[in-house]
Amino acid sequence: MYRGGKPRSKLTGLKVGRLEVKSLDHINKHNQTMWLCQCECGNLCVKRGDLLKKGISTSCGCLTSKLQRRPKPKIRIHGLTGTKTYGAYRNMLSRCYNPKDISYPNYGGRGIGVDPRWLGKNGLENFIADMGNCPPKLSLERINNNEGYTQSNCKWATRIEQARNMRKTRVIPYKGKDMSMAEAAELSGIKYTTLRARVRRGALNESELYATILVNKSHTQA
């Protein structure tokens, strides 16, 4: 309890936040008045008069402790980071909407976009609901390369199916149809680069390719 002279300012009875000033306690070495306060939680504490008047000191410290103990809001995490499904989803968005993406000129630059249902807060969830998770050894493919990413225009496809559907895919005439170079390489067992070089030189005709494919099939089935 303060026993000195008349204090410069009387704060007794002042209510600040959770504190009620009871009496002057002492004057500290910096010549600042220190006031005895009672907090709503029941604790007694001593606070500087200037901090009380400015509304800076509002509790004995219990309010800060309560805030620190308050559970932090849960952050919704989809748990798919690092999966093929999430990678396909992120790559799809980047190709269509990130001008810095190396593939942007062939996608977003051509006006290719993504179904609004697959964008925004619930975009990934809706994408998986429509397409399912990416199966092993498959990747996301647009059926029509001139249309955007929508459920009706997308599927999970093999590397060969994608190669066949690419706008720049090189094709080889085979049995009256066009076969992609990648598909021909896999069926014939010839390395892709070797096959491409032979086609460029004109060193492989359709009958030779047909015979090679038949031989490779007989070996793989044996």
KOLBA-442108 format. One record per atom (N, C-alpha, C, CB): residue number from 1; atom name; x, y, z. Coordinates in steps of 0.001 Angstrom, whole numbers, plus 500000, padded with zeros to 6 digits. Atoms other than C-alpha are relative to their C-alpha. Glycine has a CB too. Layout:
residues N
R  resi  name      c1      c2      c3
R   NUM    CA       X       Y       Z
...
END
This chain:
residues 222
R  resi  name      c1      c2      c3
R     1     N  500853  498807  500000
R     1    CA  500000  500000  500000
R     1     C  500885  501238  500000
R     1    CB  499037  500009  501231
R     2     N  499218  498766  500108
R     2    CA  501320  503434  499024
R     2     C  499814  500870  501236
R     2    CB  499601  500782  498741
R     3     N  500034  499156  498802
R     3    CA  502235  505627  502031
R     3     C  500582  501389  499742
R     3    CB  500763  499327  501133
R     4     N  499363  498714  500310
R     4    CA  503704  508626  500224
R     4     C  499006  501135  499960
R     4    CB  500724  499923  498679
R     5     N  500846  498807  500092
R     5    CA  502240  512026  499374
R     5     C  498843  499790  499046
R     5    CB  500819  501200  499556
R     6     N  501173  500042  500863
R     6    CA  499244  512862  497260
R     6     C  500397  499601  498575
R     6    CB  499284  501365  499999
R     7     N  499647  500421  501358
R     7    CA  499365  511005  493921
R     7     C  499586  501045  498980
R     7    CB  499346  498658  499666
R     8     N  500257  498991  501039
R     8    CA  499410  513038  490734
R     8     C  498692  499755  499256
R     8    CB  501147  500024  499006
R     9     N  501249  500305  500696
R     9    CA  496375  511247  489301
R     9     C  499285  498901  500759
R     9    CB  500257  499579  498520
R    10     N  500755  500987  499246
R    10    CA  493622  509289  490996
R    10     C  499239  499107  499036
R    10    CB  499035  500681  500993
R    11     N  500629  500959  500907
R    11    CA  492594  506128  489153
R    11     C  499115  499009  500744
R    11    CB  501062  499250  499213
R    12     N  500786  500952  499211
R    12    CA  490857  504312  491992
R    12     C  498555  499930  499496
R    12    CB  500023  500394  501491
R    13     N  501356  500213  500488
R    13    CA  487611  502770  490782
R    13     C  499911  499916  498488
R    13    CB  499115  501092  500484
R    14     N  500020  500046  501464
R    14    CA  488602  503001  487107
R    14     C  499889  498544  499530
R    14    CB  501279  500672  499410
R    15     N  500185  501323  500582
R    15    CA  487485  499990  485041
R    15     C  500614  500000  498609
R    15    CB  498490  499606  499948
R    16     N  499326  500104  501303
R    16    CA  489778  499024  482166
R    16     C  500001  498537  499579
R    16    CB  501469  500566  500062
R    17     N  500050  501393  500432
R    17    CA  488938  495833  480300
R    17     C  499498  499108  501120
R    17    CB  501376  499532  499531
R    18     N  500345  500926  498925
R    18    CA  488910  493056  482899
R    18     C  500509  500496  501357
R    18    CB  500571  498615  499702
R    19     N  499388  499488  498775
R    19    CA  490700  495218  485497
R    19     C  499159  501087  500662
R    19    CB  501380  500539  499699
R    20     N  500562  498896  499219
R    20    CA  489312  497403  488251
R    20     C  501099  500502  500934
R    20    CB  498714  499549  500809
R    21     N  498934  499421  499190
R    21    CA  491766  499802  489897
R    21     C  499517  500153  501448
R    21    CB  500451  501373  499419
R    22     N  500376  499966  498585
R    22    CA  491688  499424  493694
R    22     C  500682  501143  500755
R    22    CB  500344  498674  500660
R    23     N  499280  498952  499264
R    23    CA  494382  501765  494978
R    23     C  501392  500170  499405
R    23    CB  500093  499656  501518
R    24     N  498615  499769  500410
R    24    CA  497793  503289  494328
R    24     C  500905  499080  500824
R    24    CB  500407  501510  500185
R    25     N  499116  500939  499300
R    25    CA  500458  500733  495171
R    25     C  501348  500640  500341
R    25    CB  500220  498747  499146
R    26     N  498722  499331  499750
R    26    CA  503732  502654  494756
R    26     C  500380  500810  498767
R    26    CB  501120  498968  500353
R    27     N  499416  499282  501136
R    27    CA  505779  504933  492529
R    27     C  501346  499357  499723
R    27    CB  500145  501554  500286
R    28     N  498770  500744  500293
R    28    CA  508570  503093  490742
R    28     C  501196  500934  499832
R    28    CB  499821  499154  498737
R    29     N  498757  499232  500085
R    29    CA  512166  504211  490207
R    29     C  500011  500960  498814
R    29    CB  501184  499059  499903
R    30     N  500107  499100  501154
R    30    CA  511160  505857  486932
R    30     C  498959  501086  500247
R    30    CB  499643  499209  498734
R    31     N  500984  498997  499591
R    31    CA  508701  508062  488858
R    31     C  498649  499781  499327
R    31    CB  500513  501396  499682
R    32     N  501287  500352  500602
R    32    CA  505709  506208  487366
R    32     C  499101  499398  501078
R    32    CB  500188  499002  498808
R    33     N  500933  500539  499000
R    33    CA  502611  505455  489442
R    33     C  499616  498571  499648
R    33    CB  498734  500882  500101
R    34     N  500350  501409  500177
R    34    CA  501861  501742  489917
R    34     C  498754  499719  500842
R    34    CB  501195  499051  500411
R    35     N  501294  500131  499365
R    35    CA  498293  500799  490751
R    35     C  499634  498528  500232
R    35    CB  498936  500682  499154
R    36     N  500484  501327  499664
R    36    CA  496861  497774  492522
R    36     C  498639  499809  499334
R    36    CB  499909  499803  501549
R    37     N  501237  500269  500742
R    37    CA  494142  496212  490347
R    37     C  499513  498585  500310
R    37    CB  500221  500179  498467
R    38     N  500574  501342  499902
R    38    CA  491781  493280  490621
R    38     C  499385  499631  498666
R    38    CB  498941  499919  501134
R    39     N  500490  500479  501295
R    39    CA  491043  491231  487540
R    39     C  498692  499246  500203
R    39    CB  501055  499091  499305
R    40     N  501262  500738  499938
R    40    CA  487692  489627  486759
R    40     C  500207  498539  500356
R    40    CB  499273  500103  498679
R    41     N  499729  501398  499670
R    41    CA  489361  486251  487184
R    41     C  500280  499821  501498
R    41    CB  501188  499486  499179
R    42     N  499764  500062  498569
R    42    CA  490019  487146  490845
R    42     C  501420  500332  500404
R    42    CB  499658  498658  500498
R    43     N  498603  499707  499685
R    43    CA  493750  487791  490628
R    43     C  500216  501488  500280
R    43    CB  500903  499550  498854
R    44     N  499536  498633  499765
R    44    CA  495398  490924  492028
R    44     C  501285  500206  499224
R    44    CB  500216  500278  501521
R    45     N  498791  499703  500763
R    45    CA  498060  492623  489966
R    45     C  500290  501489  500114
R    45    CB  499847  499573  498505
R    46     N  499574  498598  499950
R    46    CA  500005  495884  489797
R    46     C  500316  500457  498580
R    46    CB  501245  500188  500942
R    47     N  499832  499503  501362
R    47    CA  499874  497936  486609
R    47     C  500400  501474  500017
R    47    CB  498705  499805  499190
R    48     N  499610  498596  500140
R    48    CA  501390  501235  485455
R    48     C  498783  500851  499690
R    48    CB  501063  500167  498900
R    49     N  501131  499100  500186
R    49    CA  498992  504148  485572
R    49     C  499833  500456  498564
R    49    CB  500152  501193  500884
R    50     N  500114  499507  501375
R    50    CA  499818  505426  482083
R    50     C  499454  498919  499064
R    50    CB  501366  500491  499497
R    51     N  500501  501082  500844
R    51    CA  499122  501980  480546
R    51     C  498533  499729  500262
R    51    CB  500808  498734  500224
R    52     N  501418  500139  499688
R    52    CA  495817  501811  482355
R    52     C  499179  501080  499314
R    52    CB  499779  500054  501506
R    53     N  500737  498872  500593
R    53    CA  494747  505243  481140
R    53     C  499913  499887  498475
R    53    CB  500670  501325  500382
R    54     N  499999  500165  501461
R    54    CA  495686  504360  477551
R    54     C  499245  498748  499550
R    54    CB  501431  499940  499488
R    55     N  500738  501211  500346
R    55    CA  493754  501095  477735
R    55     C  500880  498883  499482
R    55    CB  498965  500316  498983
R    56     N  499070  501034  500463
R    56    CA  496870  499032  477056
R    56     C  499982  498794  500935
R    56    CB  501428  500565  499897
R    57     N  500113  501077  499018
R    57    CA  496738  497011  480274
R    57     C  498524  499739  500257
R    57    CB  500745  500356  501326
R    58     N  501431  500292  499866
R    58    CA  493365  495269  480324
R    58     C  499713  498735  500801
R    58    CB  499380  499872  498636
R    59     N  500203  501199  499186
R    59    CA  493914  492066  482336
R    59     C  501267  499698  500777
R    59    CB  499598  498789  499121
R    60     N  498826  500382  499208
R    60    CA  496246  490416  484812
R    60     C  500960  499142  499190
R    60    CB  499571  499250  501262
R    61     N  499236  500926  500836
R    61    CA  497563  488261  481986
R    61     C  499214  498764  499669
R    61    CB  501282  499613  500677
R    62     N  500819  501198  500224
R    62    CA  494817  485654  482106
R    62     C  499406  499984  498596
R    62    CB  498878  499921  501038
R    63     N  500596  499937  501328
R    63    CA  493330  486890  478811
R    63     C  500977  499499  498954
R    63    CB  499561  501427  499674
R    64     N  498964  500473  500927
R    64    CA  496608  486320  476988
R    64     C  500158  498498  500082
R    64    CB  501338  500679  500292
R    65     N  499855  501448  499807
R    65    CA  496888  482844  478493
R    65     C  498849  499248  499348
R    65    CB  500069  499659  501498
R    66     N  501153  500651  500613
R    66    CA  493359  481994  477351
R    66     C  500121  499965  498485
R    66    CB  498716  500709  500401
R    67     N  499842  499938  501450
R    67    CA  494102  483143  473820
R    67     C  501054  499008  499523
R    67    CB  500375  501419  499563
R    68     N  498946  500931  500373
R    68    CA  497289  481077  473759
R    68     C  499528  498550  500079
R    68    CB  501212  500201  500892
R    69     N  500489  501368  499842
R    69    CA  495412  477984  474959
R    69     C  498873  499664  499031
R    69    CB  499529  499783  501415
R    70     N  501124  500231  500903
R    70    CA  492608  478444  472461
R    70     C  500464  499146  498818
R    70    CB  499402  501347  499504
R    71     N  499585  500853  501114
R    71    CA  492760  475662  469842
R    71     C  500047  500781  498689
R    71    CB  499052  498806  499863
R    72     N  499872  499324  501288
R    72    CA  493983  476881  466478
R    72     C  498986  499410  499033
R    72    CB  501444  499870  499435
R    73     N  500967  500526  500969
R    73    CA  491439  476615  463672
R    73     C  500639  498951  499112
R    73    CB  499426  501130  499144
R    74     N  499462  501066  500825
R    74    CA  491868  473439  461667
R    74     C  500081  500460  498552
R    74    CB  499139  498730  500120
R    75     N  499803  499664  501407
R    75    CA  493299  473990  458216
R    75     C  499670  498762  499175
R    75    CB  501466  500495  499726
R    76     N  500412  501141  500820
R    76    CA  491682  471791  455631
R    76     C  501130  499620  499050
R    76    CB  498705  500325  499206
R    77     N  498925  500490  500849
R    77    CA  494393  469695  453979
R    77     C  499478  498783  499246
R    77    CB  501281  499648  500837
R    78     N  500574  501093  500779
R    78    CA  493448  467393  451120
R    78     C  500813  498722  500095
R    78    CB  499876  500407  498560
R    79     N  499185  501194  499818
R    79    CA  496352  465013  451782
R    79     C  500418  499334  498704
R    79    CB  499264  499023  500829
R    80     N  499680  500607  501292
R    80    CA  496947  464436  448063
R    80     C  501303  500509  499398
R    80    CB  498881  500248  499035
R    81     N  498739  499467  500517
R    81    CA  500176  466394  447645
R    81     C  500975  498863  499754
R    81    CB  500607  501030  500977
R    82     N  499041  501048  500334
R    82    CA  502706  464205  445872
R    82     C  499386  498828  499258
R    82    CB  500653  499504  501242
R    83     N  500653  501093  500727
R    83    CA  500107  461891  444310
R    83     C  499884  500337  498519
R    83    CB  498604  499711  500591
R    84     N  500151  499783  501436
R    84    CA  499649  461425  440567
R    84     C  498740  500801  499691
R    84    CB  499966  498663  499261
R    85     N  501254  499281  500231
R    85    CA  496079  462693  440800
R    85     C  500184  501496  500214
R    85    CB  498896  499467  500923
R    86     N  499797  498583  499707
R    86    CA  497103  465965  442423
R    86     C  500964  500622  498991
R    86    CB  500534  500184  501435
R    87     N  499060  499500  500998
R    87    CA  500036  466325  440025
R    87     C  499313  500291  498679
R    87    CB  501120  499004  499788
R    88     N  500733  499796  501253
R    88    CA  497722  465922  437036
R    88     C  499111  501230  500101
R    88    CB  499154  498759  499653
R    89     N  500885  498844  499786
R    89    CA  495317  468474  438505
R    89     C  500787  501307  499957
R    89    CB  499265  499873  501350
R    90     N  499189  498782  499963
R    90    CA  498029  471057  439230
R    90     C  500594  500309  498626
R    90    CB  501122  499862  501040
R    91     N  499433  499789  501331
R    91    CA  499659  470556  435818
R    91     C  498950  500517  499032
R    91    CB  500609  498707  499469
R    92     N  501103  499532  500850
R    92    CA  496289  471023  434121
R    92     C  499769  501494  500205
R    92    CB  498702  499210  500304
R    93     N  500230  498584  499700
R    93    CA  495756  474359  435885
R    93     C  501164  500861  499519
R    93    CB  499786  500199  501507
R    94     N  498819  499210  500380
R    94    CA  499312  475519  435240
R    94     C  500071  500184  498491
R    94    CB  501285  499327  500505
R    95     N  499938  499901  501460
R    95    CA  499197  474736  431513
R    95     C  498976  500989  499456
R    95    CB  499778  498630  499370
R    96     N  501079  499147  500512
R    96    CA  495958  476671  431148
R    96     C  500046  501433  500501
R    96    CB  498686  499409  500362
R    97     N  500127  498676  499390
R    97    CA  496446  479653  433456
R    97     C  501317  500645  500446
R    97    CB  499101  499902  501170
R    98     N  498711  499427  499614
R    98    CA  500147  480186  434116
R    98     C  500825  500322  498756
R    98    CB  500775  499030  500926
R    99     N  499250  499632  501212
R    99    CA  501795  482152  431271
R    99     C  501473  499619  500062
R    99    CB  499885  501482  499760
R   100     N  498593  500383  499869
R   100    CA  505200  481149  432667
R   100     C  500221  498509  499775
R   100    CB  500514  500386  501370
R   101     N  499880  501439  500251
R   101    CA  504463  477451  432143
R   101     C  500479  499781  498569
R   101    CB  498640  499271  500245
R   102     N  499425  500234  501329
R   102    CA  506473  476096  429209
R   102     C  498949  499507  498999
R   102    CB  501141  498984  500093
R   103     N  501034  500538  500887
R   103    CA  503331  474424  427834
R   103     C  498839  500971  499776
R   103    CB  499469  498703  500565
R   104     N  501114  499055  500083
R   104    CA  501093  477494  428179
R   104     C  499626  500385  498558
R   104    CB  500346  501246  500776
R   105     N  500373  499603  501367
R   105    CA  501316  478524  424474
R   105     C  499105  498975  499299
R   105    CB  501252  500218  499173
R   106     N  500807  501048  500641
R   106    CA  499766  475169  423470
R   106     C  498688  499728  500722
R   106    CB  500794  498722  499918
R   107     N  501209  500229  499219
R   107    CA  497036  475321  426111
R   107     C  499278  501334  500249
R   107    CB  500343  499302  501346
R   108     N  500641  498722  499719
R   108    CA  496007  478604  427738
R   108     C  500174  501006  498884
R   108    CB  500538  500571  501268
R   109     N  499728  499087  501107
R   109    CA  497615  480485  424860
R   109     C  499107  499746  498800
R   109    CB  501439  499888  499585
R   110     N  500925  500338  501098
R   110    CA  495236  478699  422460
R   110     C  498550  500115  500431
R   110    CB  500271  498585  499490
R   111     N  501364  499856  499512
R   111    CA  492215  479423  424614
R   111     C  499459  498769  500698
R   111    CB  499108  500347  498875
R   112     N  500431  501205  499288
R   112    CA  492121  476012  426298
R   112     C  499838  500335  501480
R   112    CB  501022  498831  499802
R   113     N  500266  499699  498597
R   113    CA  490537  476350  429748
R   113     C  499515  498773  500760
R   113    CB  498976  501114  500112
R   114     N  500444  501073  499110
R   114    CA  489232  474268  432641
R   114     C  498556  500263  500420
R   114    CB  500927  499887  501249
R   115     N  501386  499897  499537
R   115    CA  485628  473578  433614
R   115     C  499959  500764  501325
R   115    CB  499361  498587  500162
R   116     N  500089  499235  498744
R   116    CA  484660  476156  436311
R   116     C  499741  499127  501225
R   116    CB  498904  501034  499891
R   117     N  500260  500925  498889
R   117    CA  483500  473222  438445
R   117     C  501304  499468  500593
R   117    CB  499122  498828  499527
R   118     N  498709  500518  499546
R   118    CA  487153  472150  438691
R   118     C  500923  501107  500502
R   118    CB  500678  499242  498877
R   119     N  499194  498869  499538
R   119    CA  488352  475587  439817
R   119     C  499544  500419  501394
R   119    CB  499899  501193  499011
R   120     N  500396  499424  498718
R   120    CA  488317  477395  443151
R   120     C  500158  499064  501177
R   120    CB  498595  500444  499929
R   121     N  499841  500675  498713
R   121    CA  487968  476135  446701
R   121     C  499726  498507  499928
R   121    CB  499091  500622  501015
R   122     N  500371  501413  500082
R   122    CA  486257  472838  445848
R   122     C  500394  499361  498673
R   122    CB  498515  499850  500207
R   123     N  499628  500478  501327
R   123    CA  487903  472400  442466
R   123     C  500608  498610  499988
R   123    CB  500956  500948  499385
R   124     N  499339  501310  499963
R   124    CA  490146  469475  443364
R   124     C  499014  498905  500398
R   124    CB  501188  500022  500980
R   125     N  500999  500977  499538
R   125    CA  487335  467703  445211
R   125     C  499037  499634  498871
R   125    CB  499212  500559  501207
R   126     N  500914  500255  501113
R   126    CA  485014  468084  442211
R   126     C  500700  499252  498873
R   126    CB  499421  501314  499475
R   127     N  499221  500678  501044
R   127    CA  487753  467002  439808
R   127     C  500073  498499  500286
R   127    CB  501429  500601  499906
R   128     N  499890  501418  499624
R   128    CA  488240  463727  441729
R   128     C  498634  499326  499965
R   128    CB  500624  499857  501404
R   129     N  501351  500564  500041
R   129    CA  484480  463220  442051
R   129     C  499603  499657  498566
R   129    CB  498985  500983  500613
R   130     N  500354  500213  501406
R   130    CA  484157  463482  438261
R   130     C  500909  498994  499303
R   130    CB  500045  501310  499258
R   131     N  499022  500801  500743
R   131    CA  487345  461719  437139
R   131     C  500536  498799  500777
R   131    CB  501148  500869  499590
R   132     N  499388  501045  499194
R   132    CA  488325  459490  440048
R   132     C  501492  500254  500142
R   132    CB  499748  498619  499382
R   133     N  498560  499864  499851
R   133    CA  491932  459046  441129
R   133     C  500715  499429  498792
R   133    CB  500477  499308  501274
R   134     N  499231  500437  501164
R   134    CA  494598  458548  438501
R   134     C  500451  498548  500161
R   134    CB  501219  500915  499787
R   135     N  499551  501389  499920
R   135    CA  495110  454812  437830
R   135     C  501505  499893  499692
R   135    CB  499186  499116  499021
R   136     N  498563  500183  500278
R   136    CA  498688  453435  437650
R   136     C  500289  500033  498498
R   136    CB  500495  498668  500596
R   137     N  499478  499949  501378
R   137    CA  500600  454140  434415
R   137     C  499110  500787  499033
R   137    CB  500176  498595  499475
R   138     N  500827  499165  500860
R   138    CA  497917  456519  433117
R   138     C  500197  501466  500346
R   138    CB  498521  499615  500128
R   139     N  499940  498564  499745
R   139    CA  497744  460294  432835
R   139     C  498792  500666  499356
R   139    CB  501325  500614  499459
R   140     N  501198  499292  500447
R   140    CA  495131  462946  432093
R   140     C  500102  500351  498519
R   140    CB  499784  501273  500832
R   141     N  500020  499814  501451
R   141    CA  494144  463204  428439
R   141     C  498708  500681  499571
R   141    CB  500156  498649  499276
R   142     N  501204  499418  500602
R   142    CA  491762  465443  426494
R   142     C  499658  499208  498741
R   142    CB  500205  501522  499668
R   143     N  500429  500784  501153
R   143    CA  489747  463505  423911
R   143     C  500083  500841  498731
R   143    CB  498566  499472  500203
R   144     N  499918  499061  501124
R   144    CA  489429  466512  421600
R   144     C  500987  501096  500377
R   144    CB  498589  500604  499646
R   145     N  498947  499050  499647
R   145    CA  492591  468616  421620
R   145     C  499626  501453  499774
R   145    CB  501224  499692  499223
R   146     N  500411  498621  500228
R   146    CA  490706  471696  420492
R   146     C  498972  500476  501027
R   146    CB  499435  500142  498604
R   147     N  500952  499634  498956
R   147    CA  488379  471674  423508
R   147     C  500697  499964  501356
R   147    CB  498772  499051  499988
R   148     N  499391  499859  498684
R   148    CA  489041  472390  427170
R   148     C  499873  498766  500867
R   148    CB  499396  501152  500706
R   149     N  500047  501080  499021
R   149    CA  489300  470259  430277
R   149     C  498622  499959  500660
R   149    CB  501111  500178  501065
R   150     N  501308  500234  499389
R   150    CA  485825  469009  431159
R   150     C  499846  498500  500198
R   150    CB  498833  500582  499117
R   151     N  500201  501428  499750
R   151    CA  484500  465684  432395
R   151     C  499724  499246  498703
R   151    CB  498844  499788  500985
R   152     N  500368  500693  501239
R   152    CA  483064  464833  428976
R   152     C  501148  499952  498999
R   152    CB  498801  500676  499363
R   153     N  498904  499962  500964
R   153    CA  486325  465676  427192
R   153     C  501308  499476  500584
R   153    CB  500197  501414  499500
R   154     N  498774  500482  499370
R   154    CA  488813  464063  429590
R   154     C  499897  498521  500353
R   154    CB  500308  500816  501253
R   155     N  499920  501396  499559
R   155    CA  489933  460546  430428
R   155     C  501418  499735  500493
R   155    CB  499612  499010  498842
R   156     N  498669  500449  499597
R   156    CA  492840  458737  432039
R   156     C  500501  499087  498885
R   156    CB  499980  499257  501410
R   157     N  499543  500701  501194
R   157    CA  494925  457485  429109
R   157     C  501425  499477  500159
R   157    CB  499918  500918  498792
R   158     N  498640  500539  500023
R   158    CA  498048  455427  428428
R   158     C  500900  500941  499207
R   158    CB  500024  498569  499387
R   159     N  499031  499172  500739
R   159    CA  501203  456960  427002
R   159     C  499771  499883  498499
R   159    CB  501449  499587  500346
R   160     N  500229  500204  501437
R   160    CA  500419  455443  423606
R   160     C  498757  500743  499542
R   160    CB  499866  498504  499679
R   161     N  501229  499283  500357
R   161    CA  496876  456829  423578
R   161     C  500251  501497  499928
R   161    CB  498885  499702  501013
R   162     N  499698  498572  500023
R   162    CA  498229  460262  424413
R   162     C  500846  500356  498799
R   162    CB  500708  500419  501277
R   163     N  499142  499723  501149
R   163    CA  500919  460054  421767
R   163     C  499190  500016  498712
R   163    CB  501123  498960  499906
R   164     N  500838  500069  501199
R   164    CA  498293  459095  419191
R   164     C  499146  501246  499850
R   164    CB  499108  498763  500042
R   165     N  500929  498879  500016
R   165    CA  496172  462090  420155
R   165     C  500678  501365  499940
R   165    CB  499133  499937  501205
R   166     N  499289  498711  500005
R   166    CA  498882  464778  420229
R   166     C  499913  500655  498624
R   166    CB  501484  499808  500403
R   167     N  500129  499269  501268
R   167    CA  498564  467495  417597
R   167     C  501231  499828  499126
R   167    CB  499761  501482  500263
R   168     N  498750  500062  500743
R   168    CA  502219  467120  416592
R   168     C  500525  498569  499842
R   168    CB  501039  500850  500686
R   169     N  499541  501381  500057
R   169    CA  502375  463311  416714
R   169     C  500301  499581  498560
R   169    CB  498953  499068  500617
R   170     N  499643  500539  501306
R   170    CA  504186  461716  413794
R   170     C  499313  498662  499832
R   170    CB  501541  499860  499842
R   171     N  500741  501230  500237
R   171    CA  502191  458897  412233
R   171     C  500623  499207  498856
R   171    CB  498531  500311  499695
R   172     N  499517  500907  501033
R   172    CA  503017  455884  410075
R   172     C  498793  499280  499424
R   172    CB  501057  498985  500565
R   173     N  501132  500737  500578
R   173    CA  500545  454362  407612
R   173     C  500162  498508  500287
R   173    CB  499895  500253  498462
R   174     N  499916  501425  499646
R   174    CA  499722  450847  408781
R   174     C  498630  499365  499845
R   174    CB  500529  499809  501453
R   175     N  501245  500737  500240
R   175    CA  496998  448512  407477
R   175     C  498837  500958  499736
R   175    CB  499674  499091  501200
R   176     N  501049  499078  500406
R   176    CA  495040  451400  405992
R   176     C  499666  501085  501009
R   176    CB  498787  499242  499709
R   177     N  500228  498978  498987
R   177    CA  495211  453542  409132
R   177     C  501314  500665  500373
R   177    CB  499330  499396  501243
R   178     N  498810  499317  499509
R   178    CA  497595  456008  410747
R   178     C  500315  499514  501413
R   178    CB  499804  501540  499977
R   179     N  499546  500460  498681
R   179    CA  499609  454621  413666
R   179     C  501053  500978  500504
R   179    CB  500575  498533  499936
R   180     N  499002  499075  499455
R   180    CA  501564  456886  415981
R   180     C  501356  499317  500076
R   180    CB  499576  500509  501398
R   181     N  498636  500529  499932
R   181    CA  505333  456472  416052
R   181     C  500223  499248  501304
R   181    CB  501028  501135  499862
R   182     N  499816  500640  498691
R   182    CA  505203  455636  419785
R   182     C  499334  498632  500027
R   182    CB  499430  500887  501123
R   183     N  500713  501268  500011
R   183    CA  502620  452903  419207
R   183     C  500724  498985  499127
R   183    CB  498565  500196  499507
R   184     N  499266  500893  500898
R   184    CA  504580  451454  416296
R   184     C  501268  499481  500664
R   184    CB  500348  500721  498691
R   185     N  498776  500407  499315
R   185    CA  507753  451390  418400
R   185     C  499703  498937  501047
R   185    CB  500681  501208  500651
R   186     N  500334  500972  498954
R   186    CA  506026  449535  421226
R   186     C  499573  498664  499410
R   186    CB  498892  500546  500895
R   187     N  500479  501244  500597
R   187    CA  504328  446979  418965
R   187     C  501106  499243  499284
R   187    CB  498876  500288  499035
R   188     N  498935  500652  500772
R   188    CA  507418  446302  416869
R   188     C  501208  499620  500841
R   188    CB  500443  500901  498884
R   189     N  498832  500264  499171
R   189    CA  509931  446290  419710
R   189     C  501224  500786  499567
R   189    CB  500314  498538  499981
R   190     N  498895  499159  500470
R   190    CA  512075  448785  417816
R   190     C  500075  501251  500870
R   190    CB  499817  500382  498494
R   191     N  499858  498777  499208
R   191    CA  513494  451656  419861
R   191     C  499395  501174  499251
R   191    CB  501484  500276  500328
R   192     N  500698  498870  500619
R   192    CA  511549  454853  419223
R   192     C  500955  500819  499129
R   192    CB  499366  500898  501082
R   193     N  499051  499171  500752
R   193    CA  514640  456818  418147
R   193     C  500494  499284  498746
R   193    CB  501193  500381  500885
R   194     N  499557  500783  501168
R   194    CA  515751  453983  415828
R   194     C  498912  499988  498935
R   194    CB  500363  498547  500411
R   195     N  501121  500026  500933
R   195    CA  512300  453731  414289
R   195     C  499842  501342  499303
R   195    CB  498707  499629  500727
R   196     N  500138  498660  500579
R   196    CA  512105  457485  413782
R   196     C  501070  500256  498951
R   196    CB  500077  501067  501095
R   197     N  498904  499795  500950
R   197    CA  515513  457530  412081
R   197     C  499783  499200  498722
R   197    CB  501336  499613  500635
R   198     N  500231  500844  501178
R   198    CA  514568  454646  409777
R   198     C  498880  500558  499134
R   198    CB  499666  498567  500425
R   199     N  501112  499409  500752
R   199    CA  511298  456321  408797
R   199     C  500474  501243  499254
R   199    CB  498824  500355  500944
R   200     N  499486  498785  500645
R   200    CA  513110  459589  408084
R   200     C  500843  499672  498768
R   200    CB  500832  500815  500996
R   201     N  499131  500382  501127
R   201    CA  515584  457795  405816
R   201     C  499233  499249  498922
R   201    CB  501163  499141  500494
R   202     N  500780  500786  500950
R   202    CA  512771  455912  404112
R   202     C  500424  498552  499985
R   202    CB  500122  500578  498617
R   203     N  499448  501356  499933
R   203    CA  514386  452677  405260
R   203     C  499018  499002  500596
R   203    CB  501276  499999  500812
R   204     N  500986  500911  499427
R   204    CA  511162  451164  406637
R   204     C  498666  500230  499313
R   204    CB  499873  500197  501537
R   205     N  501311  499860  500619
R   205    CA  508050  450510  404606
R   205     C  498954  499244  500816
R   205    CB  500027  499488  498545
R   206     N  501095  500554  499210
R   206    CA  504664  449292  405753
R   206     C  500101  498488  500142
R   206    CB  498674  500365  499374
R   207     N  499918  501461  499938
R   207    CA  505237  445628  404888
R   207     C  501090  499559  500969
R   207    CB  500267  499416  498605
R   208     N  498927  500333  499051
R   208    CA  508516  445560  406813
R   208     C  499541  500235  501435
R   208    CB  501267  500834  499704
R   209     N  500500  499711  498658
R   209    CA  506851  447189  409810
R   209     C  499015  498922  500438
R   209    CB  499332  501390  500045
R   210     N  500985  501032  499684
R   210    CA  504005  444647  409637
R   210     C  500688  498697  500395
R   210    CB  499066  499766  498805
R   211     N  499269  501234  499711
R   211    CA  506457  441744  409561
R   211     C  500708  500091  501351
R   211    CB  501019  499707  498884
R   212     N  499292  499819  498729
R   212    CA  508456  443169  412472
R   212     C  499045  499900  501178
R   212    CB  500720  501351  500027
R   213     N  501005  500053  498932
R   213    CA  505303  443608  414573
R   213     C  499558  498559  500244
R   213    CB  498780  500882  499645
R   214     N  500408  501392  499854
R   214    CA  504262  440016  413874
R   214     C  501057  499185  500725
R   214    CB  499717  499387  498639
R   215     N  498894  500723  499358
R   215    CA  507694  438696  414872
R   215     C  500070  500350  501482
R   215    CB  501345  500329  499308
R   216     N  499921  499570  498604
R   216    CA  507706  440756  418063
R   216     C  498853  499424  500819
R   216    CB  499991  501526  500090
R   217     N  501156  500575  499308
R   217    CA  504193  439557  418983
R   217     C  500219  498526  500294
R   217    CB  498730  500183  499168
R   218     N  499783  501437  499806
R   218    CA  505198  435914  418501
R   218     C  501019  499753  501115
R   218    CB  500477  499344  498687
R   219     N  498992  500133  498953
R   219    CA  508224  436442  420777
R   219     C  499423  500293  501372
R   219    CB  501168  500923  499725
R   220     N  500561  499612  498700
R   220    CA  506251  438159  423523
R   220     C  498956  498999  500480
R   220    CB  499379  501396  499916
R   221     N  501021  500968  499623
R   221    CA  503514  435506  423432
R   221     C  500564  498615  500279
R   221    CB  498968  499910  498921
R   222     N  499367  501318  499811
R   222    CA  505957  432606  423512
R   222     C  500302  499737  501471
R   222    CB  501297  499902  499178
END
